[in-house]
């Protein structure tokens, strides 16, 4: 997840040369905010906890899915 954000930034800001890539990768690594890194870590921990409890893939995805609203039966 952290790497995907870094990769996304690199793809959007690179001129696709070796030198361009060497310049943009350190910037891309610094571009991902601490809040994003923590959010990625929390989601990873939720997946690890779900698999530790013996859930299968579908159950783990349901358990990890972020609760977004109340008063709605989904």
CHARMM internal coordinates of N, CA and C (Angstrom, degrees):
IC EDIT
DIST 1 N 1 CA 1.4362
DIST 1 CA 1 C 1.5275
ANGL 1 N 1 CA 1 C 109.92
DIST 1 C 2 N 1.3182
ANGL 1 CA 1 C 2 N 116.63
DIHE 1 N 1 CA 1 C 2 N -47.26
DIST 2 N 2 CA 1.4648
ANGL 1 C 2 N 2 CA 119.82
DIHE 1 CA 1 C 2 N 2 CA 175.93
DIST 2 CA 2 C 1.5197
ANGL 2 N 2 CA 2 C 109.26
DIHE 1 C 2 N 2 CA 2 C -63.16
DIST 2 C 3 N 1.3439
ANGL 2 CA 2 C 3 N 114.27
DIHE 2 N 2 CA 2 C 3 N -41.61
DIST 3 N 3 CA 1.4607
ANGL 2 C 3 N 3 CA 118.28
DIHE 2 CA 2 C 3 N 3 CA -178.95
DIST 3 CA 3 C 1.5140
ANGL 3 N 3 CA 3 C 110.87
DIHE 2 C 3 N 3 CA 3 C -68.11
DIST 3 C 4 N 1.3181
ANGL 3 CA 3 C 4 N 117.97
DIHE 3 N 3 CA 3 C 4 N -33.64
DIST 4 N 4 CA 1.4669
ANGL 3 C 4 N 4 CA 119.15
DIHE 3 CA 3 C 4 N 4 CA 179.72
DIST 4 CA 4 C 1.5217
ANGL 4 N 4 CA 4 C 111.01
DIHE 3 C 4 N 4 CA 4 C -67.36
DIST 4 C 5 N 1.3348
ANGL 4 CA 4 C 5 N 118.02
DIHE 4 N 4 CA 4 C 5 N -36.79
DIST 5 N 5 CA 1.4658
ANGL 4 C 5 N 5 CA 120.65
DIHE 4 CA 4 C 5 N 5 CA 176.77
DIST 5 CA 5 C 1.5257
ANGL 5 N 5 CA 5 C 110.14
DIHE 4 C 5 N 5 CA 5 C -66.74
DIST 5 C 6 N 1.3254
ANGL 5 CA 5 C 6 N 116.60
DIHE 5 N 5 CA 5 C 6 N -39.30
DIST 6 N 6 CA 1.4622
ANGL 5 C 6 N 6 CA 120.72
DIHE 5 CA 5 C 6 N 6 CA 177.68
DIST 6 CA 6 C 1.5208
ANGL 6 N 6 CA 6 C 110.66
DIHE 5 C 6 N 6 CA 6 C -65.93
DIST 6 C 7 N 1.3215
ANGL 6 CA 6 C 7 N 115.94
DIHE 6 N 6 CA 6 C 7 N -42.46
DIST 7 N 7 CA 1.4598
ANGL 6 C 7 N 7 CA 121.15
DIHE 6 CA 6 C 7 N 7 CA 179.60
DIST 7 CA 7 C 1.5287
ANGL 7 N 7 CA 7 C 111.23
DIHE 6 C 7 N 7 CA 7 C -64.14
DIST 7 C 8 N 1.3278
ANGL 7 CA 7 C 8 N 116.15
DIHE 7 N 7 CA 7 C 8 N -41.80
DIST 8 N 8 CA 1.4593
ANGL 7 C 8 N 8 CA 121.05
DIHE 7 CA 7 C 8 N 8 CA 178.91
DIST 8 CA 8 C 1.5273
ANGL 8 N 8 CA 8 C 110.61
DIHE 7 C 8 N 8 CA 8 C -60.14
DIST 8 C 9 N 1.3349
ANGL 8 CA 8 C 9 N 116.04
DIHE 8 N 8 CA 8 C 9 N -46.59
DIST 9 N 9 CA 1.4632
ANGL 8 C 9 N 9 CA 120.24
DIHE 8 CA 8 C 9 N 9 CA 179.06
DIST 9 CA 9 C 1.5277
ANGL 9 N 9 CA 9 C 110.05
DIHE 8 C 9 N 9 CA 9 C -61.88
DIST 9 C 10 N 1.3237
ANGL 9 CA 9 C 10 N 116.83
DIHE 9 N 9 CA 9 C 10 N -43.74
DIST 10 N 10 CA 1.4665
ANGL 9 C 10 N 10 CA 121.01
DIHE 9 CA 9 C 10 N 10 CA -179.07
DIST 10 CA 10 C 1.5188
ANGL 10 N 10 CA 10 C 111.65
DIHE 9 C 10 N 10 CA 10 C -62.18
DIST 10 C 11 N 1.3149
ANGL 10 CA 10 C 11 N 117.08
DIHE 10 N 10 CA 10 C 11 N -43.60
DIST 11 N 11 CA 1.4665
ANGL 10 C 11 N 11 CA 120.13
DIHE 10 CA 10 C 11 N 11 CA 179.77
DIST 11 CA 11 C 1.5228
ANGL 11 N 11 CA 11 C 112.00
DIHE 10 C 11 N 11 CA 11 C -63.91
DIST 11 C 12 N 1.3184
ANGL 11 CA 11 C 12 N 116.36
DIHE 11 N 11 CA 11 C 12 N -37.82
DIST 12 N 12 CA 1.4630
ANGL 11 C 12 N 12 CA 120.14
DIHE 11 CA 11 C 12 N 12 CA -178.16
DIST 12 CA 12 C 1.5223
ANGL 12 N 12 CA 12 C 113.08
DIHE 11 C 12 N 12 CA 12 C -76.19
DIST 12 C 13 N 1.3247
ANGL 12 CA 12 C 13 N 118.34
DIHE 12 N 12 CA 12 C 13 N -20.39
DIST 13 N 13 CA 1.4624
ANGL 12 C 13 N 13 CA 121.00
DIHE 12 CA 12 C 13 N 13 CA -173.24
DIST 13 CA 13 C 1.5223
ANGL 13 N 13 CA 13 C 114.40
DIHE 12 C 13 N 13 CA 13 C -122.19
DIST 13 C 14 N 1.3037
ANGL 13 CA 13 C 14 N 118.32
DIHE 13 N 13 CA 13 C 14 N 15.58
DIST 14 N 14 CA 1.4633
ANGL 13 C 14 N 14 CA 121.58
DIHE 13 CA 13 C 14 N 14 CA -177.38
DIST 14 CA 14 C 1.5236
ANGL 14 N 14 CA 14 C 109.98
DIHE 13 C 14 N 14 CA 14 C -109.08
DIST 14 C 15 N 1.3231
ANGL 14 CA 14 C 15 N 115.96
DIHE 14 N 14 CA 14 C 15 N 146.92
DIST 15 N 15 CA 1.4661
ANGL 14 C 15 N 15 CA 119.83
DIHE 14 CA 14 C 15 N 15 CA 176.26
DIST 15 CA 15 C 1.5287
ANGL 15 N 15 CA 15 C 111.61
DIHE 14 C 15 N 15 CA 15 C -94.57
DIST 15 C 16 N 1.3246
ANGL 15 CA 15 C 16 N 116.92
DIHE 15 N 15 CA 15 C 16 N 9.64
DIST 16 N 16 CA 1.4653
ANGL 15 C 16 N 16 CA 125.02
DIHE 15 CA 15 C 16 N 16 CA 174.77
DIST 16 CA 16 C 1.5230
ANGL 16 N 16 CA 16 C 113.28
DIHE 15 C 16 N 16 CA 16 C 62.90
DIST 16 C 17 N 1.3211
ANGL 16 CA 16 C 17 N 115.97
DIHE 16 N 16 CA 16 C 17 N 37.02
DIST 17 N 17 CA 1.4576
ANGL 16 C 17 N 17 CA 121.60
DIHE 16 CA 16 C 17 N 17 CA 167.76
DIST 17 CA 17 C 1.5198
ANGL 17 N 17 CA 17 C 106.98
DIHE 16 C 17 N 17 CA 17 C -116.85
DIST 17 C 18 N 1.3304
ANGL 17 CA 17 C 18 N 115.99
DIHE 17 N 17 CA 17 C 18 N 161.29
DIST 18 N 18 CA 1.4576
ANGL 17 C 18 N 18 CA 119.45
DIHE 17 CA 17 C 18 N 18 CA -179.89
DIST 18 CA 18 C 1.5245
ANGL 18 N 18 CA 18 C 111.07
DIHE 17 C 18 N 18 CA 18 C -61.02
DIST 18 C 19 N 1.3269
ANGL 18 CA 18 C 19 N 116.61
DIHE 18 N 18 CA 18 C 19 N -44.67
DIST 19 N 19 CA 1.4672
ANGL 18 C 19 N 19 CA 119.87
DIHE 18 CA 18 C 19 N 19 CA 179.78
DIST 19 CA 19 C 1.5251
ANGL 19 N 19 CA 19 C 111.14
DIHE 18 C 19 N 19 CA 19 C -65.12
DIST 19 C 20 N 1.3219
ANGL 19 CA 19 C 20 N 116.60
DIHE 19 N 19 CA 19 C 20 N -39.68
DIST 20 N 20 CA 1.4596
ANGL 19 C 20 N 20 CA 120.09
DIHE 19 CA 19 C 20 N 20 CA 178.06
DIST 20 CA 20 C 1.5162
ANGL 20 N 20 CA 20 C 111.70
DIHE 19 C 20 N 20 CA 20 C -63.10
DIST 20 C 21 N 1.3229
ANGL 20 CA 20 C 21 N 115.87
DIHE 20 N 20 CA 20 C 21 N -39.97
DIST 21 N 21 CA 1.4620
ANGL 20 C 21 N 21 CA 120.86
DIHE 20 CA 20 C 21 N 21 CA 178.64
DIST 21 CA 21 C 1.5303
ANGL 21 N 21 CA 21 C 110.95
DIHE 20 C 21 N 21 CA 21 C -65.91
DIST 21 C 22 N 1.3179
ANGL 21 CA 21 C 22 N 116.77
DIHE 21 N 21 CA 21 C 22 N -41.40
DIST 22 N 22 CA 1.4627
ANGL 21 C 22 N 22 CA 120.15
DIHE 21 CA 21 C 22 N 22 CA 178.76
DIST 22 CA 22 C 1.5232
ANGL 22 N 22 CA 22 C 111.55
DIHE 21 C 22 N 22 CA 22 C -63.58
DIST 22 C 23 N 1.3084
ANGL 22 CA 22 C 23 N 117.45
DIHE 22 N 22 CA 22 C 23 N -29.76
DIST 23 N 23 CA 1.4617
ANGL 22 C 23 N 23 CA 120.60
DIHE 22 CA 22 C 23 N 23 CA 179.12
DIST 23 CA 23 C 1.5208
ANGL 23 N 23 CA 23 C 112.02
DIHE 22 C 23 N 23 CA 23 C -80.58
DIST 23 C 24 N 1.3277
ANGL 23 CA 23 C 24 N 117.46
DIHE 23 N 23 CA 23 C 24 N -36.71
DIST 24 N 24 CA 1.4612
ANGL 23 C 24 N 24 CA 119.94
DIHE 23 CA 23 C 24 N 24 CA -172.37
DIST 24 CA 24 C 1.5314
ANGL 24 N 24 CA 24 C 113.34
DIHE 23 C 24 N 24 CA 24 C -84.40
DIST 24 C 25 N 1.3224
ANGL 24 CA 24 C 25 N 118.97
DIHE 24 N 24 CA 24 C 25 N -26.65
DIST 25 N 25 CA 1.4709
ANGL 24 C 25 N 25 CA 120.54
DIHE 24 CA 24 C 25 N 25 CA -176.62
DIST 25 CA 25 C 1.5349
ANGL 25 N 25 CA 25 C 112.71
DIHE 24 C 25 N 25 CA 25 C -63.05
DIST 25 C 26 N 1.3252
ANGL 25 CA 25 C 26 N 120.31
DIHE 25 N 25 CA 25 C 26 N -47.44
DIST 26 N 26 CA 1.4757
ANGL 25 C 26 N 26 CA 118.02
DIHE 25 CA 25 C 26 N 26 CA 177.21
DIST 26 CA 26 C 1.5297
ANGL 26 N 26 CA 26 C 112.84
DIHE 25 C 26 N 26 CA 26 C -61.17
DIST 26 C 27 N 1.3200
ANGL 26 CA 26 C 27 N 116.25
DIHE 26 N 26 CA 26 C 27 N -36.48
DIST 27 N 27 CA 1.4688
ANGL 26 C 27 N 27 CA 119.99
DIHE 26 CA 26 C 27 N 27 CA 177.71
DIST 27 CA 27 C 1.5250
ANGL 27 N 27 CA 27 C 109.64
DIHE 26 C 27 N 27 CA 27 C -66.57
DIST 27 C 28 N 1.3295
ANGL 27 CA 27 C 28 N 116.57
DIHE 27 N 27 CA 27 C 28 N -40.94
DIST 28 N 28 CA 1.4676
ANGL 27 C 28 N 28 CA 121.16
DIHE 27 CA 27 C 28 N 28 CA 179.99
DIST 28 CA 28 C 1.5255
ANGL 28 N 28 CA 28 C 111.12
DIHE 27 C 28 N 28 CA 28 C -63.37
DIST 28 C 29 N 1.3237
ANGL 28 CA 28 C 29 N 116.97
DIHE 28 N 28 CA 28 C 29 N -39.99
DIST 29 N 29 CA 1.4677
ANGL 28 C 29 N 29 CA 120.29
DIHE 28 CA 28 C 29 N 29 CA 178.86
DIST 29 CA 29 C 1.5197
ANGL 29 N 29 CA 29 C 111.14
DIHE 28 C 29 N 29 CA 29 C -64.30
DIST 29 C 30 N 1.3280
ANGL 29 CA 29 C 30 N 116.78
DIHE 29 N 29 CA 29 C 30 N -35.96
DIST 30 N 30 CA 1.4649
ANGL 29 C 30 N 30 CA 120.65
DIHE 29 CA 29 C 30 N 30 CA 178.41
DIST 30 CA 30 C 1.5205
ANGL 30 N 30 CA 30 C 112.52
DIHE 29 C 30 N 30 CA 30 C -79.70
DIST 30 C 31 N 1.3203
ANGL 30 CA 30 C 31 N 117.10
DIHE 30 N 30 CA 30 C 31 N -18.22
DIST 31 N 31 CA 1.4616
ANGL 30 C 31 N 31 CA 121.63
DIHE 30 CA 30 C 31 N 31 CA -175.10
DIST 31 CA 31 C 1.5257
ANGL 31 N 31 CA 31 C 112.80
DIHE 30 C 31 N 31 CA 31 C -71.96
DIST 31 C 32 N 1.3161
ANGL 31 CA 31 C 32 N 117.72
DIHE 31 N 31 CA 31 C 32 N -30.49
DIST 32 N 32 CA 1.4634
ANGL 31 C 32 N 32 CA 121.58
DIHE 31 CA 31 C 32 N 32 CA -178.67
DIST 32 CA 32 C 1.5269
ANGL 32 N 32 CA 32 C 108.09
DIHE 31 C 32 N 32 CA 32 C -71.84
DIST 32 C 33 N 1.3172
ANGL 32 CA 32 C 33 N 115.80
DIHE 32 N 32 CA 32 C 33 N 123.74
DIST 33 N 33 CA 1.4641
ANGL 32 C 33 N 33 CA 120.11
DIHE 32 CA 32 C 33 N 33 CA -175.12
DIST 33 CA 33 C 1.5295
ANGL 33 N 33 CA 33 C 111.50
DIHE 32 C 33 N 33 CA 33 C -74.84
DIST 33 C 34 N 1.3042
ANGL 33 CA 33 C 34 N 114.71
DIHE 33 N 33 CA 33 C 34 N 159.91
DIST 34 N 34 CA 1.4603
ANGL 33 C 34 N 34 CA 121.21
DIHE 33 CA 33 C 34 N 34 CA 178.40
DIST 34 CA 34 C 1.5279
ANGL 34 N 34 CA 34 C 110.86
DIHE 33 C 34 N 34 CA 34 C -62.36
DIST 34 C 35 N 1.3240
ANGL 34 CA 34 C 35 N 117.34
DIHE 34 N 34 CA 34 C 35 N -35.38
DIST 35 N 35 CA 1.4695
ANGL 34 C 35 N 35 CA 120.64
DIHE 34 CA 34 C 35 N 35 CA 177.93
DIST 35 CA 35 C 1.5237
ANGL 35 N 35 CA 35 C 111.26
DIHE 34 C 35 N 35 CA 35 C -63.58
DIST 35 C 36 N 1.3435
ANGL 35 CA 35 C 36 N 116.79
DIHE 35 N 35 CA 35 C 36 N -40.63
DIST 36 N 36 CA 1.4664
ANGL 35 C 36 N 36 CA 120.10
DIHE 35 CA 35 C 36 N 36 CA 177.61
DIST 36 CA 36 C 1.5266
ANGL 36 N 36 CA 36 C 110.87
DIHE 35 C 36 N 36 CA 36 C -65.50
DIST 36 C 37 N 1.3153
ANGL 36 CA 36 C 37 N 116.67
DIHE 36 N 36 CA 36 C 37 N -42.83
DIST 37 N 37 CA 1.4656
ANGL 36 C 37 N 37 CA 120.67
DIHE 36 CA 36 C 37 N 37 CA 179.88
DIST 37 CA 37 C 1.5231
ANGL 37 N 37 CA 37 C 110.19
DIHE 36 C 37 N 37 CA 37 C -61.00
DIST 37 C 38 N 1.3334
ANGL 37 CA 37 C 38 N 116.47
DIHE 37 N 37 CA 37 C 38 N -43.23
DIST 38 N 38 CA 1.4664
ANGL 37 C 38 N 38 CA 120.04
DIHE 37 CA 37 C 38 N 38 CA 178.94
DIST 38 CA 38 C 1.5206
ANGL 38 N 38 CA 38 C 111.69
DIHE 37 C 38 N 38 CA 38 C -65.83
DIST 38 C 39 N 1.3320
ANGL 38 CA 38 C 39 N 117.32
DIHE 38 N 38 CA 38 C 39 N -38.13
DIST 39 N 39 CA 1.4658
ANGL 38 C 39 N 39 CA 120.53
DIHE 38 CA 38 C 39 N 39 CA 177.83
DIST 39 CA 39 C 1.5262
ANGL 39 N 39 CA 39 C 110.39
DIHE 38 C 39 N 39 CA 39 C -64.16
DIST 39 C 40 N 1.3463
ANGL 39 CA 39 C 40 N 116.91
DIHE 39 N 39 CA 39 C 40 N -42.27
DIST 40 N 40 CA 1.4587
ANGL 39 C 40 N 40 CA 120.66
DIHE 39 CA 39 C 40 N 40 CA 177.26
DIST 40 CA 40 C 1.5258
ANGL 40 N 40 CA 40 C 110.49
DIHE 39 C 40 N 40 CA 40 C -62.09
DIST 40 C 41 N 1.3202
ANGL 40 CA 40 C 41 N 117.03
DIHE 40 N 40 CA 40 C 41 N -41.30
DIST 41 N 41 CA 1.4652
ANGL 40 C 41 N 41 CA 121.17
DIHE 40 CA 40 C 41 N 41 CA -179.72
DIST 41 CA 41 C 1.5258
ANGL 41 N 41 CA 41 C 110.82
DIHE 40 C 41 N 41 CA 41 C -64.91
DIST 41 C 42 N 1.3385
ANGL 41 CA 41 C 42 N 116.98
DIHE 41 N 41 CA 41 C 42 N -42.83
DIST 42 N 42 CA 1.4738
ANGL 41 C 42 N 42 CA 120.13
DIHE 41 CA 41 C 42 N 42 CA 179.15
DIST 42 CA 42 C 1.5219
ANGL 42 N 42 CA 42 C 110.67
DIHE 41 C 42 N 42 CA 42 C -60.60
DIST 42 C 43 N 1.3329
ANGL 42 CA 42 C 43 N 116.56
DIHE 42 N 42 CA 42 C 43 N -43.50
DIST 43 N 43 CA 1.4619
ANGL 42 C 43 N 43 CA 119.67
DIHE 42 CA 42 C 43 N 43 CA -179.33
DIST 43 CA 43 C 1.5345
ANGL 43 N 43 CA 43 C 110.37
DIHE 42 C 43 N 43 CA 43 C -65.16
DIST 43 C 44 N 1.3234
ANGL 43 CA 43 C 44 N 116.93
DIHE 43 N 43 CA 43 C 44 N -40.47
DIST 44 N 44 CA 1.4657
ANGL 43 C 44 N 44 CA 120.66
DIHE 43 CA 43 C 44 N 44 CA 177.80
DIST 44 CA 44 C 1.5191
ANGL 44 N 44 CA 44 C 111.12
DIHE 43 C 44 N 44 CA 44 C -62.20
DIST 44 C 45 N 1.3355
ANGL 44 CA 44 C 45 N 116.58
DIHE 44 N 44 CA 44 C 45 N -42.03
DIST 45 N 45 CA 1.4667
ANGL 44 C 45 N 45 CA 120.13
DIHE 44 CA 44 C 45 N 45 CA 178.59
DIST 45 CA 45 C 1.5219
ANGL 45 N 45 CA 45 C 111.02
DIHE 44 C 45 N 45 CA 45 C -64.23
DIST 45 C 46 N 1.3284
ANGL 45 CA 45 C 46 N 117.74
DIHE 45 N 45 CA 45 C 46 N -36.25
DIST 46 N 46 CA 1.4696
ANGL 45 C 46 N 46 CA 120.27
DIHE 45 CA 45 C 46 N 46 CA 177.74
DIST 46 CA 46 C 1.5252
ANGL 46 N 46 CA 46 C 110.60
DIHE 45 C 46 N 46 CA 46 C -64.07
DIST 46 C 47 N 1.3346
ANGL 46 CA 46 C 47 N 116.74
DIHE 46 N 46 CA 46 C 47 N -41.77
DIST 47 N 47 CA 1.4684
ANGL 46 C 47 N 47 CA 120.09
DIHE 46 CA 46 C 47 N 47 CA 177.15
DIST 47 CA 47 C 1.5304
ANGL 47 N 47 CA 47 C 110.57
DIHE 46 C 47 N 47 CA 47 C -63.86
DIST 47 C 48 N 1.3176
ANGL 47 CA 47 C 48 N 117.28
DIHE 47 N 47 CA 47 C 48 N -44.62
DIST 48 N 48 CA 1.4691
ANGL 47 C 48 N 48 CA 119.96
DIHE 47 CA 47 C 48 N 48 CA 179.60
DIST 48 CA 48 C 1.5165
ANGL 48 N 48 CA 48 C 110.87
DIHE 47 C 48 N 48 CA 48 C -60.79
DIST 48 C 49 N 1.3287
ANGL 48 CA 48 C 49 N 116.85
DIHE 48 N 48 CA 48 C 49 N -41.17
DIST 49 N 49 CA 1.4601
ANGL 48 C 49 N 49 CA 121.05
DIHE 48 CA 48 C 49 N 49 CA 179.53
DIST 49 CA 49 C 1.5269
ANGL 49 N 49 CA 49 C 110.93
DIHE 48 C 49 N 49 CA 49 C -65.19
DIST 49 C 50 N 1.3284
ANGL 49 CA 49 C 50 N 116.51
DIHE 49 N 49 CA 49 C 50 N -41.43
DIST 50 N 50 CA 1.4670
ANGL 49 C 50 N 50 CA 120.31
DIHE 49 CA 49 C 50 N 50 CA 179.91
DIST 50 CA 50 C 1.5269
ANGL 50 N 50 CA 50 C 110.85
DIHE 49 C 50 N 50 CA 50 C -63.40
DIST 50 C 51 N 1.3284
ANGL 50 CA 50 C 51 N 117.38
DIHE 50 N 50 CA 50 C 51 N -44.67
DIST 51 N 51 CA 1.4643
ANGL 50 C 51 N 51 CA 120.21
DIHE 50 CA 50 C 51 N 51 CA 179.59
DIST 51 CA 51 C 1.5268
ANGL 51 N 51 CA 51 C 111.18
DIHE 50 C 51 N 51 CA 51 C -69.69
DIST 51 C 52 N 1.3278
ANGL 51 CA 51 C 52 N 117.21
DIHE 51 N 51 CA 51 C 52 N -33.22
DIST 52 N 52 CA 1.4646
ANGL 51 C 52 N 52 CA 120.96
DIHE 51 CA 51 C 52 N 52 CA 177.28
DIST 52 CA 52 C 1.5238
ANGL 52 N 52 CA 52 C 110.45
DIHE 51 C 52 N 52 CA 52 C -63.31
DIST 52 C 53 N 1.3396
ANGL 52 CA 52 C 53 N 116.32
DIHE 52 N 52 CA 52 C 53 N -32.08
DIST 53 N 53 CA 1.4640
ANGL 52 C 53 N 53 CA 121.16
DIHE 52 CA 52 C 53 N 53 CA 179.62
DIST 53 CA 53 C 1.5237
ANGL 53 N 53 CA 53 C 112.47
DIHE 52 C 53 N 53 CA 53 C -81.65
DIST 53 C 54 N 1.3360
ANGL 53 CA 53 C 54 N 117.17
DIHE 53 N 53 CA 53 C 54 N -0.88
DIST 54 N 54 CA 1.4520
ANGL 53 C 54 N 54 CA 121.12
DIHE 53 CA 53 C 54 N 54 CA 175.12
DIST 54 CA 54 C 1.5191
ANGL 54 N 54 CA 54 C 114.95
DIHE 53 C 54 N 54 CA 54 C 89.08
DIST 54 C 55 N 1.3127
ANGL 54 CA 54 C 55 N 118.17
DIHE 54 N 54 CA 54 C 55 N 15.79
DIST 55 N 55 CA 1.4614
ANGL 54 C 55 N 55 CA 120.45
DIHE 54 CA 54 C 55 N 55 CA 179.63
DIST 55 CA 55 C 1.5225
ANGL 55 N 55 CA 55 C 110.40
DIHE 54 C 55 N 55 CA 55 C -75.48
DIST 55 C 56 N 1.3310
ANGL 55 CA 55 C 56 N 115.63
DIHE 55 N 55 CA 55 C 56 N 149.51
DIST 56 N 56 CA 1.4593
ANGL 55 C 56 N 56 CA 118.74
DIHE 55 CA 55 C 56 N 56 CA 175.21
DIST 56 CA 56 C 1.5350
ANGL 56 N 56 CA 56 C 108.99
DIHE 55 C 56 N 56 CA 56 C -83.68
DIST 56 C 57 N 1.3168
ANGL 56 CA 56 C 57 N 117.44
DIHE 56 N 56 CA 56 C 57 N -176.98
DIST 57 N 57 CA 1.4662
ANGL 56 C 57 N 57 CA 121.48
DIHE 56 CA 56 C 57 N 57 CA -173.53
DIST 57 CA 57 C 1.5226
ANGL 57 N 57 CA 57 C 111.79
DIHE 56 C 57 N 57 CA 57 C -61.07
DIST 57 C 58 N 1.3159
ANGL 57 CA 57 C 58 N 117.40
DIHE 57 N 57 CA 57 C 58 N -48.89
DIST 58 N 58 CA 1.4739
ANGL 57 C 58 N 58 CA 120.78
DIHE 57 CA 57 C 58 N 58 CA -178.84
DIST 58 CA 58 C 1.5254
ANGL 58 N 58 CA 58 C 111.16
DIHE 57 C 58 N 58 CA 58 C -61.96
DIST 58 C 59 N 1.3239
ANGL 58 CA 58 C 59 N 116.49
DIHE 58 N 58 CA 58 C 59 N -44.40
DIST 59 N 59 CA 1.4592
ANGL 58 C 59 N 59 CA 120.47
DIHE 58 CA 58 C 59 N 59 CA -179.94
DIST 59 CA 59 C 1.5289
ANGL 59 N 59 CA 59 C 111.00
DIHE 58 C 59 N 59 CA 59 C -65.35
DIST 59 C 60 N 1.3247
ANGL 59 CA 59 C 60 N 116.37
DIHE 59 N 59 CA 59 C 60 N -39.21
DIST 60 N 60 CA 1.4660
ANGL 59 C 60 N 60 CA 120.21
DIHE 59 CA 59 C 60 N 60 CA 179.62
DIST 60 CA 60 C 1.5242
ANGL 60 N 60 CA 60 C 110.53
DIHE 59 C 60 N 60 CA 60 C -65.40
DIST 60 C 61 N 1.3243
ANGL 60 CA 60 C 61 N 117.38
DIHE 60 N 60 CA 60 C 61 N -42.54
DIST 61 N 61 CA 1.4648
ANGL 60 C 61 N 61 CA 120.20
DIHE 60 CA 60 C 61 N 61 CA 178.74
DIST 61 CA 61 C 1.5206
ANGL 61 N 61 CA 61 C 110.88
DIHE 60 C 61 N 61 CA 61 C -62.40
DIST 61 C 62 N 1.3214
ANGL 61 CA 61 C 62 N 116.87
DIHE 61 N 61 CA 61 C 62 N -39.71
DIST 62 N 62 CA 1.4644
ANGL 61 C 62 N 62 CA 120.23
DIHE 61 CA 61 C 62 N 62 CA 178.19
DIST 62 CA 62 C 1.5275
ANGL 62 N 62 CA 62 C 110.72
DIHE 61 C 62 N 62 CA 62 C -66.58
DIST 62 C 63 N 1.3299
ANGL 62 CA 62 C 63 N 116.70
DIHE 62 N 62 CA 62 C 63 N -40.66
DIST 63 N 63 CA 1.4627
ANGL 62 C 63 N 63 CA 120.71
DIHE 62 CA 62 C 63 N 63 CA -178.82
DIST 63 CA 63 C 1.5306
ANGL 63 N 63 CA 63 C 111.79
DIHE 62 C 63 N 63 CA 63 C -68.91
DIST 63 C 64 N 1.3209
ANGL 63 CA 63 C 64 N 117.23
DIHE 63 N 63 CA 63 C 64 N -32.88
DIST 64 N 64 CA 1.4638
ANGL 63 C 64 N 64 CA 121.79
DIHE 63 CA 63 C 64 N 64 CA -176.87
DIST 64 CA 64 C 1.5251
ANGL 64 N 64 CA 64 C 111.60
DIHE 63 C 64 N 64 CA 64 C -82.72
DIST 64 C 65 N 1.3201
ANGL 64 CA 64 C 65 N 116.02
DIHE 64 N 64 CA 64 C 65 N -24.32
DIST 65 N 65 CA 1.4612
ANGL 64 C 65 N 65 CA 119.68
DIHE 64 CA 64 C 65 N 65 CA -176.99
DIST 65 CA 65 C 1.5270
ANGL 65 N 65 CA 65 C 110.51
DIHE 64 C 65 N 65 CA 65 C -52.95
DIST 65 C 66 N 1.3121
ANGL 65 CA 65 C 66 N 115.42
DIHE 65 N 65 CA 65 C 66 N 131.24
DIST 66 N 66 CA 1.4616
ANGL 65 C 66 N 66 CA 120.83
DIHE 65 CA 65 C 66 N 66 CA -175.36
DIST 66 CA 66 C 1.5214
ANGL 66 N 66 CA 66 C 110.41
DIHE 65 C 66 N 66 CA 66 C -70.82
DIST 66 C 67 N 1.3164
ANGL 66 CA 66 C 67 N 115.38
DIHE 66 N 66 CA 66 C 67 N 133.28
DIST 67 N 67 CA 1.4583
ANGL 66 C 67 N 67 CA 122.03
DIHE 66 CA 66 C 67 N 67 CA 176.13
DIST 67 CA 67 C 1.5223
ANGL 67 N 67 CA 67 C 108.01
DIHE 66 C 67 N 67 CA 67 C -75.13
DIST 67 C 68 N 1.3354
ANGL 67 CA 67 C 68 N 117.99
DIHE 67 N 67 CA 67 C 68 N 119.46
DIST 68 N 68 CA 1.4574
ANGL 67 C 68 N 68 CA 120.45
DIHE 67 CA 67 C 68 N 68 CA -172.49
DIST 68 CA 68 C 1.5178
ANGL 68 N 68 CA 68 C 114.72
DIHE 67 C 68 N 68 CA 68 C -111.20
DIST 68 C 69 N 1.3129
ANGL 68 CA 68 C 69 N 118.38
DIHE 68 N 68 CA 68 C 69 N -24.13
DIST 69 N 69 CA 1.4674
ANGL 68 C 69 N 69 CA 117.75
DIHE 68 CA 68 C 69 N 69 CA -176.96
DIST 69 CA 69 C 1.5149
ANGL 69 N 69 CA 69 C 110.89
DIHE 68 C 69 N 69 CA 69 C -152.96
DIST 69 C 70 N 1.2819
ANGL 69 CA 69 C 70 N 114.90
DIHE 69 N 69 CA 69 C 70 N 159.66
DIST 70 N 70 CA 1.4487
ANGL 69 C 70 N 70 CA 120.38
DIHE 69 CA 69 C 70 N 70 CA 176.30
DIST 70 CA 70 C 1.5305
ANGL 70 N 70 CA 70 C 108.42
DIHE 69 C 70 N 70 CA 70 C -109.52
DIST 70 C 71 N 1.2852
ANGL 70 CA 70 C 71 N 116.50
DIHE 70 N 70 CA 70 C 71 N 172.74
DIST 71 N 71 CA 1.4611
ANGL 70 C 71 N 71 CA 123.70
DIHE 70 CA 70 C 71 N 71 CA -179.77
DIST 71 CA 71 C 1.5289
ANGL 71 N 71 CA 71 C 113.78
DIHE 70 C 71 N 71 CA 71 C 64.51
DIST 71 C 72 N 1.3015
ANGL 71 CA 71 C 72 N 116.99
DIHE 71 N 71 CA 71 C 72 N 21.18
DIST 72 N 72 CA 1.4560
ANGL 71 C 72 N 72 CA 120.54
DIHE 71 CA 71 C 72 N 72 CA 178.18
DIST 72 CA 72 C 1.5195
ANGL 72 N 72 CA 72 C 107.87
DIHE 71 C 72 N 72 CA 72 C -129.86
DIST 72 C 73 N 1.3031
ANGL 72 CA 72 C 73 N 115.64
DIHE 72 N 72 CA 72 C 73 N 130.40
DIST 73 N 73 CA 1.4605
ANGL 72 C 73 N 73 CA 120.28
DIHE 72 CA 72 C 73 N 73 CA 175.40
DIST 73 CA 73 C 1.5134
ANGL 73 N 73 CA 73 C 106.74
DIHE 72 C 73 N 73 CA 73 C -99.24
DIST 73 C 74 N 1.3133
ANGL 73 CA 73 C 74 N 115.87
DIHE 73 N 73 CA 73 C 74 N 117.66
DIST 74 N 74 CA 1.4665
ANGL 73 C 74 N 74 CA 119.87
DIHE 73 CA 73 C 74 N 74 CA -176.56
DIST 74 CA 74 C 1.5004
ANGL 74 N 74 CA 74 C 110.94
DIHE 73 C 74 N 74 CA 74 C -107.11
END
COOR INIT
IC SEED 1 N 1 CA 1 C
IC BUILD
